[in-house]
């Protein structure tokens, strides 16, 4: 799995936008959407609605990270 940047166009709240993410983030986003029985576009719409002033690509990366942390449980030291 490459780590190159991949750009996708999506429709959010009635307007088209492009999102650039590394391929591993797109794959994780697809997995998260599948687990929640959502389309990737619907999941991105939810993330967009909650992101405030944060850049959308950054908000998606943070969402993916938090989702993975929730699955892996608390960090052990």
Secondary structure, 3 states (H helix, E strand, C coil): CCCCEEEEEEEECCEEEEEEEEHHHHHHHHHHHHHCCCCHHHHHHHHHHHCCCCCHHHHHHHHHHHHHHHHHCCCCC
